[in-house]
Amino acid sequence: MRPLIDKHVRMIVHASAEGDCVYCDAVLSAETCTLDHVRPRSKGGADEEENLVPCCAACNQRRGRKQASQMAHPKWRALVLAKEKNQYP
């Protein structure tokens, strides 16, 4: 079982997109917010604020192998691109 992401980190990531899903722009509560790794854990991505974006469960599953920026809602594309740039220099 993988370790849980720190509650403080979860709150910061949730707030980074004003509580919205970065993929479909749905409003998320703290309970419905899932965190997606910009760089997947399987490829060395960390459970850190710089590598996480808030999203709904449906979008988190739908993303699959696509890059996060390919699915990003136009409103949040700049945020996702900045995080990708930090993870894939």
Secondary structure, DSSP 4 states (H G I P E B T S, - for coil): -PPPPPHHHHHHHHHHTTTB-TTT--B--TTT-EEEESS-GGGT--SSGGGEEEE-HHHHHHHTTS-HHHH--GGGHHHHHHHHHHH--
